[in-house]
């Protein structure tokens, strides 16, 4: 997209009542929140894998955060 096309698009956004700065700030905040959640889920998954590989009983708090349907720390009926 060229400079002129970008300026036209920003003008069209303003015409529609969309504030470019507000939009980018909101999208950035949402992206950071999603990244943070994904990062913590990855850390919890790795923690569980390492604990399991070491033969340790998985920490219930980690399992709660991961929301596993078949939790290895609970017996099946």
Secondary structure, 3 states (H helix, E strand, C coil): CCHHHHHHHHHHHHHCCCCHHHHHHHHHHHHHHHHHHHHHHHHHHHHHHHHHHCCCCCCHHHHHHHCCCCCCCCCCC
